[in-house]
Amino acid sequence: MVYLDGSIHPGRNENIAGAHTVGHNSDSIGVCYIGGGVDSNMNAKDTRTENQKIALRNLVNELLKNIQMQQCMDTMNSQLSMSKF
């Protein structure tokens, strides 16, 4: 969770399925922030602070790097195990 000041506070461990996207909880990571809401016409309002926007960009970039690294390691491990045959 990204607080208004941009500080990041962990929720569930990334290895535990979340409850954020029906049908994709086991293959995705949920990221949330404090704020949001709707106006009088029920239109979504973007109430993120600048600190939240920066923190969210940094967090998503870090998560993407970790996922890409894991995919690379999985591929290398797969290739190594296949080369044993």
C-alpha positions as CSV (number, residue, x, y, z in Angstrom):
1,M,0.0,0.0,0.0
2,V,1.3,3.4,-0.9
3,Y,0.5,6.1,1.7
4,L,-0.1,9.7,0.9
5,D,3.5,10.6,1.7
6,G,4.7,8.1,-0.8
7,S,5.9,5.6,1.8
8,I,5.3,1.9,0.9
9,H,3.9,-0.5,3.4
10,P,3.7,-4.2,2.5
11,G,0.5,-6.2,2.5
12,R,0.4,-9.9,1.6
13,N,3.6,-11.6,0.7
14,E,4.1,-11.7,-3.1
15,N,4.0,-15.5,-3.0
16,I,0.5,-15.6,-1.5
17,A,-2.5,-15.1,-3.9
18,G,-4.2,-11.9,-3.4
19,A,-7.9,-10.9,-3.6
20,H,-7.7,-8.0,-6.1
21,T,-8.6,-9.3,-9.6
22,V,-11.2,-12.1,-10.1
23,G,-9.6,-14.9,-12.1
24,H,-6.0,-13.5,-11.8
25,N,-5.2,-13.5,-8.1
26,S,-2.8,-16.4,-8.4
27,D,-0.8,-15.0,-11.3
28,S,-0.6,-11.3,-10.5
29,I,0.5,-8.9,-7.7
30,G,-1.9,-6.3,-6.4
31,V,-0.7,-2.8,-5.7
32,C,-2.9,-0.2,-4.0
33,Y,-2.8,3.3,-2.7
34,I,-4.7,5.4,-0.2
35,G,-7.1,7.8,-1.8
36,G,-9.4,7.7,-4.8
37,G,-13.1,7.9,-4.7
38,V,-15.8,9.2,-7.0
39,D,-17.4,12.6,-7.7
40,S,-21.1,13.4,-7.5
41,N,-21.6,11.8,-10.9
42,M,-19.9,8.6,-9.8
43,N,-16.8,9.3,-12.0
44,A,-13.5,8.0,-10.6
45,K,-11.3,10.7,-9.2
46,D,-7.5,10.6,-9.2
47,T,-6.5,11.9,-5.8
48,R,-2.9,10.5,-5.8
49,T,-0.3,12.9,-4.4
50,E,2.9,13.5,-6.4
51,N,4.7,11.4,-3.8
52,Q,2.3,8.6,-4.4
53,K,2.8,8.8,-8.2
54,I,6.6,8.7,-7.8
55,A,6.4,5.8,-5.4
56,L,4.0,3.8,-7.5
57,R,6.2,4.2,-10.6
58,N,9.2,3.1,-8.7
59,L,7.4,0.2,-7.1
60,V,6.0,-1.1,-10.4
61,N,9.4,-0.7,-12.1
62,E,11.1,-2.7,-9.2
63,L,8.4,-5.4,-9.4
64,L,8.9,-5.7,-13.2
65,K,12.6,-6.0,-12.7
66,N,12.1,-8.8,-10.2
67,I,9.7,-10.6,-12.4
68,Q,12.0,-10.4,-15.4
69,M,14.9,-11.6,-13.3
70,Q,12.8,-14.6,-12.1
71,Q,11.7,-15.4,-15.6
72,C,15.4,-15.3,-16.7
73,M,16.4,-17.6,-13.8
74,D,13.6,-20.0,-14.6
75,T,14.7,-20.2,-18.2
76,M,18.3,-20.8,-17.3
77,N,17.3,-23.5,-14.8
78,S,15.1,-25.1,-17.4
79,Q,17.9,-25.1,-20.0
80,L,20.4,-26.4,-17.5
81,S,18.2,-29.3,-16.4
82,M,17.5,-30.2,-20.1
83,S,21.2,-30.2,-20.9
84,K,21.7,-33.0,-18.3
85,F,19.9,-35.4,-20.7
